[in-house]
């Protein structure tokens, strides 16, 4: 666009998303206050989720903000760069069923290793005690808010949570981080592995949860390589959706008292930490198998863009 080189494009993309996202967040907050008839000061307090109206308004803000910040801004940037809303994202072929199953296997088999990283991350300390106390307090507050938002005992609530937590983030975040940023950085560094790592760092940092950095960084690495292996944005989108949907459905079952939270302990020091090693090996193995499957699929039929 406008003769920009890859790194200036990365900077432009980052600034554009920040500006568009800020606008949409303000629109979501002010319209949410009007729609749900809630004082603006109460809506800005994430610790005040004590009524169903407050919870519904926060879900509305999450959905509108997510669509605007990630999906709309990414599509707009693609249009600016290529003249097509989807032109920059390599949407090409939708993965065949066997590839979708392998994506599910990668996400599910990686759970014990993710749990291990989560436990390791939580044990990390910051030299400045006051800062560590503040960050841990913010982390706990954010987690409590999210648990309150996804708490539901009916199918309608589950579907809304899947939209808010799984569908919108999977599409929007992958369009931005893998579809735009990773490609900008790959062209800048001339090294796809460095680009994947840097993008994964940014992906984890922008969630503003320091004590969840390592598991989210690992997820970013996996999603980055899935984009490279699949050569289609569909691969990381589907994998991201599966990862988030597992969590949403799991907590739905917990609230229904049809499951316990022991799933989060698999791979940790509380329950067979050796499983974390097997988990990581399984992820790598399934990734290799997926790469071979994608190669066979691409050789068996012509390249095509199913979204155009």
Secondary structure, 3 states (H helix, E strand, C coil): CCCCCHHHHHHHHHHHHHHHHHHHHHHHHHHHHHHCCCCHHHHCCCCCCCCHHHHHHHHHHHHHHHHHHHHHHHHHHHHHHHCCCCCCCCCCCCCCHHHHHHHHHHHHHCHHHHHHHHHHHHHCCCCCHHHHHHHHHHHHHHHHHHHHHHCCCCHHHHHHHHHHHHHHHHHHHHHHHHHHHHHHHHHHHCCHHHHHHHHHHHHHHCCCCHHHHHHHHHHHHHHHHHHHHHCCHHHHHHHHHHHHHHHHHHHHHHHCCCCCHHHHHCCCCCCCCHHHHHHHHHHHHHHHHHHHHHHHHHHHCCCCCCCC
